[in-house]
Structure formats: structure tokens, C-alpha cells
Amino acid sequence: MNRTIVKTLLIFFTLFTVYNTLIPFNFTLGPGGLGEALSGVSWGIKYFGKERISLTDVVGNVILFMPFGFLVALYLAMRGKQAAALISAVIASFALSLFIECAQLFIPTRNSAVHDLFHNTLGGAIGAAAALFYMRFLMKTVNRLFSDLYRAQPFSLLLALLGLSQAVAAAMPLTVSITVDHLLRSIKTTNIVPFGYQSLGKLLLDRPVAEDLKPYDFTFFIENTLFWVIAGYLLKLCYDLYWRDKDYGKKLLIALPLLYFPALEAMQLIILNRITDINDVLAGYIGTAIGIAVYNATAEYRRQARNEVQWLFIPLMCYLIYILFSGFRPFDWSLESRVIEMDLLPENLIPFYAYFRVTGLSNLFDLLASLFFFLPVGLYWAYQRMAAGHDYAGTFLRTTLAGLAVGTVIELTQLFSFSRVAEVTDILAYGVGGWLGTFILYYFEKQIRPVLDAHPTSRQAPCATAPTHPDRPPR
């Protein structure tokens, strides 16, 4: 990563942080003046007792500033100022957080707190330390591992990223507890009834939980199934390309989904506010099986593909169907004015306001998930456009506009939904996702590929000219 990209990301992230911590920008000073504003400041830092700071607030504020500290330290280290990078990043994080907390004194809907200043600075320090550790000990190793995996099994990298992303999503909001009380509560809410919901508490103890009183939403099951169709397709693709001739090939093909989905649900037993549900396991199994069937049914398409990346067109179409279904469900549309009025609140019309009214880990994760939602589509389209000889400027524009268009369609339908909330932020997130897809390709071609080309191996990565296995295309 060159200094120009790091500098650009640093400027963008700084402006983004300031914007999202100061919206809705209704600066005013109450009748009591500055003294009244200062009296509302939370001066203490309490981790125990009734007035303790919530764990999600602590973690959220730390994570919010980790990228800032990381980028500051990385930029300074790349300029040869590695010795001063850590302390400079800490000072910069403190200064930025202090500016934000002082500005929030004049925003009635915001709360200034000393613990926010401390946690933001701590996050910047952790990010800076991570940057220096990465540059000194990990950068060469990570680059080599990525290079080897990219050359040898690029589609396995996609499959691993997909599985890892869902594991992180299942673990959110990272409120882990292994106390007996919480484990018993998690077991009580566990559902073992396929295609429905009846908690163990209701089945065994006749003590229903809140979820027992709600009708089962089958559209959520379909949404999960659609997502795992993509994993099934990639799994079978990896098997045909990399594992078929290995002794462990078939075992890996069967064991990965067989163990992954139960493990994912078992992990949620120790995550507060998460429900372990047999339907999630079934959706994973069914989706994977459908994905493998789709893969087998499209063998002729892959034989006629111009390049390896085009083999991903089918799972990409599955992903688009998943995006649209996820955005439209549960299809409870209505033209009643009260339904529309609920979505026309200022918090839904001001970009990012709904996510940053309270700085929490869940809000940050939801925003990141929205930003990355359209990224795979943007990345695939950008690759195909560049392979066809188009320029990056036009590609950035088209992928961004495509993301905005898809986001607009989805959010407009949610405007008429009883249970969904239409937000301007989500429309912008789709557009940013399309832009990020093109940026990843741009960064790869400008920064990573030259390094890979300088150290060629017998097994090259997917290219825009011909499949890697022209004699034996995937079955």
C-alpha cells in the first residue's frame, strides 16, 4: 500500500468520523450557557456498579478509532518516522477525540464524556501498535501467504472469506458470557423444531420465551438458504479445481459444511442476545446442497467461459437474488400513510445518523455490513470491464451508480413495509460498496500484481485471457 492511498484513506476516515459523531449538527447553547453544558458531561470512568459504562459502548468507541490510529502510524512509518509513529498516533487520536467531545457540548442530542475520550485514545493507540507490529513482523509473511494462496487456490480464498465473514456476523455484538446463568438462558431459548420455533424452555419446562409468541418468519429461512447456495457452488468449484485428486478431497467436501454450521450455532450459545436455531443449520445444509446442484447443472457454461473469473458469474447471480430477496422480505408492503410516515423521520433521512446516535459495536458492524453488501458485484463487474479494455474512471462511475440504483430500489420498497425502515444511509452504502469493489481491483493491479509478477510461479492466478485448466474445465 503506497503513501498516497494511506493518506487518502486517513483523510476520508477522519472526515467520516467527525461527520458521524457530530450529526445532526444542531449546534446550540442552552439558557444555562456553557456552565450548564459542562454540568452534563460524564466525568467518571466506571466499569462496575449500577452506573457502569456498557461493554458495547466501550468496545464501540475503542474500535471506532482503531483504523485512525492504524492509518496515522502506517503513514508516518512509511515516511521513515517509525520511532515517532506510536506516540504521534496517540496524540492525534486524543486531539481528534477531544475536538469531537468539545463540539458535542453544543449538540443537545449528544453526550460528552471523559470515558469516550479515554476509549477513543486507547483505540488509536491499539491501532497504531497494530500497524507497527504488522509492518515489522507480519507484512512480509502475510504478503507471501496471500501470494501463495492467490496463485495456488484463489477460489479457496473466496470460500474462506465467506465463511469467516459469517462467523463474525454470528458472533456479533461480541458480548460473550460463559456464566452458568447466561448459558442456561441461551439453552432455554434454543430452538430444535425444524421450520418453526418452539424454545426448549417451552418444550421442556412449559416456560415460553418472547420468541415463542411471534409467528415464525419463513422468509428469513429462505434468505439464509439463498446465501449458502453461493457457498455450495464455491465449495464444489474448489473441490473440482484443487481437492479432487487429493486423498482428503471428498472428506473435505463433506466435512466442511457438516461441521461448520453446527459449530456456528453452538458458538452463539455464549453470545448474549443471540438464539441458537436448528433452522439456521438446516438452511446451511439445504443451501449448500442446492449450490452444489447448481454447480453441476452449469458445467457447459464454465466450459465456454472466456476466463476463470467468469466462472463466478453464476454464484454472482445467486448473490444478486439474495440481495434483492433480503431487501424485499418479509413482503409486508402497504400504502397506508402511517407506514410511510414512520420512515420519513430525520434520523432516516440524514446520512449515517441512525447508526451513530449511539456509538455501539452493533451499529458499527451493521454499517460495515451495509458498505460491503454490493462490493462483490462491483468487483466482478470492474474486472470484466477492465478485461474488456475499459478505463478505471468510467468503471468507478458505473459501479458506484449501479450500487446506488440497487440500493434505491430496495429502500423504496422498504418505505412501504411495516417491519422494515428505509434509510438514505443504506442507499449510499450500496454505492460505496460498488466503488469499493472497483477500488480493490485497482489496488490489486497497481500494488499487488506487480509484486506477484516479479516472483512468478508455475501456477498463476486467474487472468483475463484464458482458463488455468483449458484441458480440464470444472465439471
Backbone torsions as a table, in degrees:
resi	resn	phi	psi	omega
1	MET	NA	123.0	-177.3
2	ASN	-84.6	169.6	-174.2
3	ARG	-66.3	-33.0	-179.0
4	THR	-63.0	-43.7	179.2
5	ILE	-66.2	-43.1	179.1
6	VAL	-62.0	-43.4	179.6
7	LYS	-63.0	-42.9	179.1
8	THR	-63.1	-44.7	178.4
9	LEU	-63.5	-37.7	179.9
10	LEU	-65.1	-45.8	178.6
11	ILE	-62.4	-45.8	-179.4
12	PHE	-61.4	-46.3	-176.9
13	PHE	-67.1	-35.7	177.8
14	THR	-62.9	-48.7	179.1
15	LEU	-63.6	-39.8	179.7
16	PHE	-62.9	-42.6	-179.8
17	THR	-65.5	-45.4	179.4
18	VAL	-61.9	-45.4	-179.4
19	TYR	-59.4	-48.8	-172.5
20	ASN	-75.8	-16.1	177.6
21	THR	-97.3	-6.9	-179.1
22	LEU	-116.1	-8.2	175.5
23	ILE	-65.0	143.6	14.3
24	PRO	-92.6	18.3	174.1
25	PHE	61.9	29.0	177.4
26	ASN	-91.3	68.9	-177.2
27	PHE	-68.7	128.7	177.7
28	THR	-159.8	159.3	177.8
29	LEU	-120.5	123.0	-176.0
30	GLY	-63.9	174.2	-178.5
31	PRO	-61.5	-23.8	179.9
32	GLY	-82.0	-1.6	177.8
33	GLY	71.7	-160.3	-176.5
34	LEU	-65.0	-32.5	179.8
35	GLY	-61.4	-41.6	178.2
36	GLU	-65.4	-40.0	179.3
37	ALA	-63.3	-41.8	-179.9
38	LEU	-68.5	-30.3	180.0
39	SER	-68.3	-20.4	179.5
40	GLY	-88.4	-1.0	-179.4
41	VAL	-73.3	137.8	174.2
42	SER	-84.7	104.9	-173.6
43	TRP	-87.3	-23.5	-174.5
44	GLY	-88.8	163.1	174.7
45	ILE	-127.0	97.2	-175.2
46	LYS	-116.0	123.5	178.8
47	TYR	-104.5	-5.7	-178.6
48	PHE	-135.7	161.3	178.9
49	GLY	93.6	-179.6	-176.8
50	LYS	-66.9	-32.0	-177.6
51	GLU	-99.0	23.9	-178.4
52	ARG	-68.5	155.3	177.7
53	ILE	-74.8	137.7	-179.5
54	SER	-68.1	146.8	-178.7
55	LEU	-62.4	-40.2	-179.4
56	THR	-64.6	-33.9	177.8
57	ASP	-68.2	-41.4	178.8
58	VAL	-62.5	-53.7	-177.4
59	VAL	-63.6	-40.2	179.9
60	GLY	-61.1	-44.1	179.9
61	ASN	-69.8	-33.5	176.3
62	VAL	-66.7	-49.6	-177.6
63	ILE	-65.3	-33.2	-178.6
64	LEU	-56.8	-35.5	-175.7
65	PHE	-101.6	-3.8	179.0
66	MET	-61.7	-44.5	177.3
67	PRO	-61.9	-35.9	179.4
68	PHE	-62.6	-50.0	178.5
69	GLY	-62.1	-39.1	178.8
70	PHE	-60.8	-47.5	-176.5
71	LEU	-70.0	-38.5	177.7
72	VAL	-61.7	-49.4	-179.4
73	ALA	-64.7	-40.0	-179.4
74	LEU	-64.5	-42.6	-179.6
75	TYR	-64.2	-45.2	-179.7
76	LEU	-66.8	-40.1	179.2
77	ALA	-64.0	-36.5	179.4
78	MET	-71.0	-19.4	176.0
79	ARG	-91.8	8.1	177.9
80	GLY	85.6	12.5	-178.7
81	LYS	-109.5	48.6	-174.9
82	GLN	-65.9	-33.6	-178.2
83	ALA	-64.5	-35.4	-177.6
84	ALA	-96.4	1.0	-172.6
85	ALA	-64.8	-44.7	-175.7
86	LEU	-65.7	-52.8	-178.2
87	ILE	-65.0	-36.2	178.5
88	SER	-65.4	-40.0	179.2
89	ALA	-66.4	-38.5	178.4
90	VAL	-65.2	-44.8	179.2
91	ILE	-63.5	-43.1	179.9
92	ALA	-63.8	-40.7	178.5
93	SER	-64.8	-42.7	177.7
94	PHE	-62.2	-44.7	-178.0
95	ALA	-64.6	-44.0	-180.0
96	LEU	-65.1	-43.4	179.4
97	SER	-65.8	-39.4	178.4
98	LEU	-62.7	-41.6	177.1
99	PHE	-60.3	-44.1	-178.6
100	ILE	-65.4	-46.0	-178.4
101	GLU	-64.7	-37.4	177.4
102	CYS	-67.3	-41.1	179.2
103	ALA	-65.6	-33.8	-179.4
104	GLN	-70.0	-13.8	174.3
105	LEU	-59.5	-28.7	-174.4
106	PHE	-103.1	14.3	176.4
107	ILE	-117.3	109.3	-173.6
108	PRO	-57.0	-31.7	-177.1
109	THR	-85.6	1.2	179.6
110	ARG	-111.5	154.9	178.7
111	ASN	-121.4	122.8	175.5
112	SER	-85.7	138.6	-176.3
113	ALA	-148.4	139.3	177.3
114	VAL	-65.7	-34.9	-178.8
115	HIS	-67.0	-28.6	174.4
116	ASP	-65.3	-42.2	178.3
117	LEU	-60.5	-43.7	-179.8
118	PHE	-65.6	-46.1	-176.4
119	HIS	-70.6	-35.6	175.6
120	ASN	-62.9	-44.9	179.4
121	THR	-64.4	-40.3	176.8
122	LEU	-61.5	-41.7	177.7
123	GLY	-61.8	-41.9	176.7
124	GLY	-62.4	-40.0	179.0
125	ALA	-65.5	-41.9	178.6
126	ILE	-63.9	-42.8	178.1
127	GLY	-62.4	-41.6	179.1
128	ALA	-65.0	-44.2	178.3
129	ALA	-61.7	-38.9	178.4
130	ALA	-64.1	-39.0	179.2
131	ALA	-63.7	-45.3	-179.5
132	LEU	-67.6	-40.0	177.7
133	PHE	-63.4	-41.2	179.3
134	TYR	-62.4	-46.8	-177.2
135	MET	-66.2	-35.4	-174.2
136	ARG	-84.4	-38.2	-170.6
137	PHE	-117.2	-25.8	-169.6
138	LEU	-111.7	-24.7	-169.5
139	MET	-57.3	-48.8	-178.7
140	LYS	-66.3	-40.5	-179.6
141	THR	-66.5	-45.4	179.4
142	VAL	-62.3	-44.2	179.1
143	ASN	-61.4	-40.0	-179.9
144	ARG	-68.6	-43.8	179.6
145	LEU	-63.9	-43.5	178.0
146	PHE	-62.2	-42.2	-179.9
147	SER	-61.8	-45.0	-179.0
148	ASP	-65.0	-44.6	-179.3
149	LEU	-68.2	-39.1	179.5
150	TYR	-62.5	-41.7	-179.3
151	ARG	-72.9	-40.6	-171.5
152	ALA	-87.0	-46.3	-174.7
153	GLN	-142.1	67.9	-176.5
154	PRO	-62.2	-35.1	-179.3
155	PHE	-74.2	-26.0	173.0
156	SER	-65.2	-33.6	176.7
157	LEU	-62.3	-42.2	177.3
158	LEU	-62.7	-43.9	-179.6
159	LEU	-63.3	-41.0	179.3
160	ALA	-65.6	-42.0	178.6
161	LEU	-63.6	-39.3	179.1
162	LEU	-63.8	-46.6	179.4
163	GLY	-64.8	-39.2	179.8
164	LEU	-66.8	-41.5	-179.3
165	SER	-62.1	-39.4	179.3
166	GLN	-72.6	-30.8	175.7
167	ALA	-65.8	-41.2	177.2
168	VAL	-64.6	-43.3	179.7
169	ALA	-61.7	-39.3	-179.8
170	ALA	-69.4	-25.4	-178.2
171	ALA	-87.2	-11.9	-179.3
172	MET	-68.7	146.7	5.0
173	PRO	-90.3	30.8	175.6
174	LEU	63.5	25.0	175.6
175	THR	-89.5	85.2	-174.3
176	VAL	-86.7	137.6	175.4
177	SER	-146.8	132.4	177.9
178	ILE	-118.3	21.0	176.1
179	THR	-70.0	153.0	-178.7
180	VAL	-60.1	-40.1	-178.4
181	ASP	-61.7	-46.1	-178.6
182	HIS	-70.2	-36.9	178.0
183	LEU	-64.7	-41.4	177.5
184	LEU	-63.8	-38.6	178.2
185	ARG	-65.6	-39.9	178.6
186	SER	-65.9	-41.8	178.6
187	ILE	-64.4	-37.6	-179.9
188	LYS	-63.4	-34.5	-179.1
189	THR	-88.8	-4.9	-179.0
190	THR	-63.3	138.4	179.2
191	ASN	-109.8	127.9	177.5
192	ILE	-119.2	13.4	-179.6
193	VAL	-96.6	114.5	-179.7
194	PRO	-65.5	139.6	174.8
195	PHE	57.5	35.8	176.9
196	GLY	-171.9	-170.9	176.6
197	TYR	-144.3	117.6	167.8
198	GLN	-141.9	115.8	-175.9
199	SER	-68.5	157.5	175.1
200	LEU	-61.9	-31.6	177.7
201	GLY	-61.0	-38.8	179.1
202	LYS	-76.7	-40.9	-176.7
203	LEU	-68.4	-41.8	-172.8
204	LEU	-98.4	-33.2	-173.4
205	LEU	-115.7	-3.0	-176.1
206	ASP	56.7	37.2	177.3
207	ARG	-123.5	88.2	-176.6
208	PRO	-67.0	151.0	174.6
209	VAL	-103.6	177.9	-175.2
210	ALA	-58.8	-38.0	-177.9
211	GLU	-65.1	-25.7	179.1
212	ASP	-65.7	-24.7	-176.6
213	LEU	-85.8	-7.5	-178.8
214	LYS	-98.5	146.0	175.3
215	PRO	-68.2	144.3	-178.9
216	TYR	-69.1	129.8	-179.3
217	ASP	-94.2	97.4	-177.4
218	PHE	-71.0	-21.6	179.3
219	THR	-65.6	-29.2	177.5
220	PHE	-68.3	-37.1	176.3
221	PHE	-63.1	-43.1	178.8
222	ILE	-63.9	-40.5	178.7
223	GLU	-59.0	-47.6	178.4
224	ASN	-61.3	-42.2	-180.0
225	THR	-61.6	-44.0	179.7
226	LEU	-60.0	-39.0	-179.9
227	PHE	-64.2	-43.6	-175.5
228	TRP	-76.4	-10.0	170.3
229	VAL	-59.3	-39.2	179.5
230	ILE	-62.5	-43.7	179.7
231	ALA	-63.5	-40.5	178.8
232	GLY	-62.0	-41.1	178.1
233	TYR	-62.8	-48.3	-179.4
234	LEU	-65.1	-36.6	179.2
235	LEU	-61.5	-46.1	-179.9
236	LYS	-69.8	-33.6	176.4
237	LEU	-62.9	-44.8	178.5
238	CYS	-63.9	-38.2	178.9
239	TYR	-62.2	-46.9	-178.2
240	ASP	-67.4	-36.3	-176.2
241	LEU	-82.1	-40.5	-167.2
242	TYR	-119.0	-30.4	-167.6
243	TRP	-109.9	-14.1	-171.8
244	ARG	-55.7	-40.9	-176.3
245	ASP	-89.4	4.2	179.3
246	LYS	-92.2	151.8	178.1
247	ASP	-62.7	-32.0	-176.9
248	TYR	-92.1	2.5	-171.9
249	GLY	-54.8	-58.6	-177.9
250	LYS	-65.8	-35.9	178.2
251	LYS	-61.9	-41.5	179.6
252	LEU	-67.0	-40.9	179.3
253	LEU	-59.0	-38.1	-178.5
254	ILE	-85.9	-42.2	-172.2
255	ALA	-70.8	-36.3	-176.5
256	LEU	-56.2	-58.4	178.8
257	PRO	-69.7	-33.2	-177.3
258	LEU	-61.1	-37.1	-177.2
259	LEU	-95.8	-31.2	-172.2
260	TYR	-63.5	-49.2	-172.8
261	PHE	-68.9	-44.0	173.9
262	PRO	-62.1	-37.2	178.9
263	ALA	-64.0	-38.5	179.6
264	LEU	-62.2	-43.4	179.9
265	GLU	-72.4	-38.3	179.0
266	ALA	-62.6	-36.5	179.1
267	MET	-59.9	-33.2	-176.4
268	GLN	-72.6	-8.1	174.6
269	LEU	-64.3	-27.6	-178.3
270	ILE	-102.7	7.6	177.4
271	ILE	-103.4	120.5	-179.9
272	LEU	-64.0	144.8	177.5
273	ASN	66.9	16.1	173.3
274	ARG	-113.1	148.5	-177.7
275	ILE	-115.4	127.5	174.4
276	THR	-81.0	122.2	-169.2
277	ASP	-134.4	125.5	178.3
278	ILE	-60.7	-26.5	-179.0
279	ASN	-66.9	-29.9	176.5
280	ASP	-68.0	-37.3	176.6
281	VAL	-66.5	-44.8	179.5
282	LEU	-63.1	-40.9	178.2
283	ALA	-61.4	-38.6	177.6
284	GLY	-64.4	-45.8	179.9
285	TYR	-64.5	-47.6	-177.7
286	ILE	-65.7	-44.1	179.1
287	GLY	-61.6	-42.9	178.5
288	THR	-62.5	-42.9	179.2
289	ALA	-63.4	-42.0	177.8
290	ILE	-64.3	-40.9	178.6
291	GLY	-60.6	-41.6	177.4
292	ILE	-64.8	-40.1	178.5
293	ALA	-64.8	-41.2	177.2
294	VAL	-62.6	-41.6	177.8
295	TYR	-59.1	-47.7	-178.7
296	ASN	-64.8	-32.0	-177.1
297	ALA	-79.6	-12.1	-176.1
298	THR	-113.8	27.8	-178.6
299	ALA	-61.7	-40.3	-177.8
300	GLU	-64.0	-36.9	178.1
301	TYR	-61.3	-42.6	-178.8
302	ARG	-67.7	-33.5	178.8
303	ARG	-64.5	-29.9	-177.5
304	GLN	-94.2	-0.4	-177.7
305	ALA	-66.7	146.1	-178.9
306	ARG	-76.8	-29.6	-178.6
307	ASN	-152.7	168.7	-177.0
308	GLU	-62.0	-38.1	-177.6
309	VAL	-61.6	-31.3	179.7
310	GLN	-66.2	-18.2	174.8
311	TRP	-62.8	-19.9	-178.8
312	LEU	-86.1	0.0	-178.0
313	PHE	-61.9	-42.0	-178.8
314	ILE	-63.0	-52.4	177.4
315	PRO	-63.5	-27.8	177.2
316	LEU	-66.1	-40.6	176.4
317	MET	-63.9	-38.7	175.0
318	CYS	-61.5	-38.6	179.8
319	TYR	-66.8	-39.4	177.6
320	LEU	-63.6	-40.7	176.3
321	ILE	-61.5	-41.4	177.9
322	TYR	-61.6	-45.0	179.8
323	ILE	-58.7	-48.4	-177.2
324	LEU	-66.8	-43.6	179.1
325	PHE	-63.0	-43.2	179.4
326	SER	-62.0	-37.5	-179.6
327	GLY	-75.7	-31.4	-176.0
328	PHE	-87.1	-29.8	-174.2
329	ARG	-63.7	153.2	4.9
330	PRO	-91.5	23.8	174.1
331	PHE	61.7	35.1	-179.9
332	ASP	-99.8	57.9	-174.4
333	TRP	-79.8	148.2	179.7
334	SER	-151.6	149.0	177.7
335	LEU	-97.9	9.7	179.1
336	GLU	-64.8	139.0	-175.7
337	SER	-63.6	-33.8	-177.7
338	ARG	-66.6	-29.0	178.0
339	VAL	-68.3	-44.0	-179.0
340	ILE	-69.9	-39.8	-177.5
341	GLU	-62.2	-31.3	179.7
342	MET	-62.1	-30.6	-177.1
343	ASP	-90.5	-6.1	-177.7
344	LEU	-97.2	21.2	175.7
345	LEU	-73.3	151.2	-179.2
346	PRO	-55.2	-35.2	-177.6
347	GLU	-64.4	-22.4	178.3
348	ASN	-93.3	-16.6	-177.9
349	LEU	-98.1	-20.5	177.7
350	ILE	-89.4	121.5	-176.7
351	PRO	-54.3	128.5	172.7
352	PHE	72.5	-2.6	-175.6
353	TYR	-64.4	-41.8	-177.7
354	ALA	-63.2	-26.7	-178.1
355	TYR	-83.9	-25.3	-170.9
356	PHE	-119.8	17.7	171.6
357	ARG	-61.9	-37.7	174.0
358	VAL	-129.8	127.7	-179.8
359	THR	-79.4	104.0	179.6
360	GLY	-133.8	156.5	-178.7
361	LEU	-62.9	-38.4	179.9
362	SER	-63.5	-42.0	178.7
363	ASN	-63.2	-42.6	179.3
364	LEU	-63.6	-42.1	-180.0
365	PHE	-66.3	-42.7	178.7
366	ASP	-59.3	-39.7	179.2
367	LEU	-66.5	-45.7	179.3
368	LEU	-62.1	-40.9	178.5
369	ALA	-61.4	-40.5	178.3
370	SER	-65.7	-39.1	-179.4
371	LEU	-65.0	-34.0	-176.4
372	PHE	-92.1	-1.4	-174.4
373	PHE	-61.0	-44.1	-175.5
374	PHE	-95.9	-0.4	-175.7
375	LEU	-58.1	-46.2	-179.3
376	PRO	-58.4	-37.4	179.3
377	VAL	-66.7	-45.0	178.4
378	GLY	-61.6	-40.5	-179.7
379	LEU	-65.2	-46.0	-179.0
380	TYR	-64.1	-47.1	-178.3
381	TRP	-64.0	-40.4	178.7
382	ALA	-61.5	-42.1	179.9
383	TYR	-61.9	-45.8	-178.4
384	GLN	-66.4	-35.9	177.6
385	ARG	-67.6	-42.3	-179.7
386	MET	-69.0	-35.0	176.9
387	ALA	-64.8	-27.6	178.8
388	ALA	-86.4	0.6	174.8
389	GLY	94.8	12.5	179.3
390	HIS	-80.7	162.9	-178.2
391	ASP	-90.7	163.9	-177.5
392	TYR	-71.3	-34.4	-177.7
393	ALA	-58.9	-50.2	179.0
394	GLY	-66.1	-33.3	-179.7
395	THR	-69.6	-43.0	175.2
396	PHE	-56.4	-45.6	-177.8
397	LEU	-63.4	-46.3	-175.6
398	ARG	-68.7	-42.9	-179.7
399	THR	-67.8	-35.2	177.3
400	THR	-67.1	-46.7	179.7
401	LEU	-64.3	-36.7	178.1
402	ALA	-63.4	-42.8	177.2
403	GLY	-62.4	-43.3	178.0
404	LEU	-62.3	-39.2	-179.3
405	ALA	-65.4	-46.8	179.2
406	VAL	-63.8	-43.6	178.3
407	GLY	-61.2	-39.4	179.5
408	THR	-64.1	-44.2	179.2
409	VAL	-60.2	-46.7	-178.0
410	ILE	-65.1	-45.9	-177.3
411	GLU	-69.2	-31.8	176.7
412	LEU	-65.1	-37.7	176.9
413	THR	-68.4	-34.6	179.2
414	GLN	-70.5	-18.1	176.7
415	LEU	-62.4	-26.6	-177.5
416	PHE	-105.1	12.8	-177.9
417	SER	-98.4	138.3	176.9
418	PHE	-65.2	-41.3	-169.4
419	SER	-102.2	-7.0	-179.8
420	ARG	-109.9	155.3	-179.4
421	VAL	-118.6	123.0	177.5
422	ALA	-82.5	130.8	-177.7
423	GLU	-134.7	138.5	175.5
424	VAL	-61.6	-34.6	-179.0
425	THR	-56.2	-42.2	-177.5
426	ASP	-67.7	-34.3	175.9
427	ILE	-62.7	-47.5	178.7
428	LEU	-62.6	-36.5	-179.3
429	ALA	-63.0	-39.3	176.7
430	TYR	-62.4	-42.5	178.2
431	GLY	-63.5	-42.7	177.6
432	VAL	-63.8	-36.7	177.5
433	GLY	-60.8	-43.2	176.4
434	GLY	-62.6	-41.1	178.5
435	TRP	-64.5	-42.6	-179.6
436	LEU	-62.6	-36.8	177.7
437	GLY	-58.7	-44.4	177.9
438	THR	-68.7	-38.0	-179.5
439	PHE	-63.8	-40.3	178.7
440	ILE	-60.4	-43.0	178.0
441	LEU	-64.9	-42.7	179.6
442	TYR	-60.7	-45.9	-179.9
443	TYR	-64.6	-40.8	179.6
444	PHE	-62.1	-46.4	-176.9
445	GLU	-68.7	-34.5	-175.3
446	LYS	-88.9	-28.7	-172.8
447	GLN	-114.5	-40.0	-172.3
448	ILE	-94.3	-46.2	-177.4
449	ARG	-58.5	-40.5	177.3
450	PRO	-57.1	-36.1	178.0
451	VAL	-68.6	-42.3	178.9
452	LEU	-64.8	-41.1	-179.6
453	ASP	-67.1	-26.7	179.4
454	ALA	-74.2	-16.3	178.7
455	HIS	-130.7	68.4	-175.6
456	PRO	-68.0	153.7	174.9
457	THR	-130.8	175.9	-178.3
458	SER	-70.7	-26.0	-179.0
459	ARG	-105.9	105.2	-177.5
460	GLN	-90.5	161.3	-179.9
461	ALA	-77.7	170.7	176.7
462	PRO	-55.4	138.3	-179.9
463	CYS	-129.7	176.2	-175.4
464	ALA	-94.1	9.5	-175.1
465	THR	-106.8	-49.0	-176.9
466	ALA	-154.5	155.6	176.6
467	PRO	-63.4	152.8	179.8
468	THR	-69.2	-31.6	-179.3
469	HIS	-118.6	72.4	-177.2
470	PRO	-64.8	-27.4	-178.6
471	ASP	-80.6	-25.0	-178.5
472	ARG	-138.4	79.9	177.8
473	PRO	-66.7	157.2	-179.8
474	PRO	-54.8	141.5	-177.5
475	ARG	-76.5	NA	NA
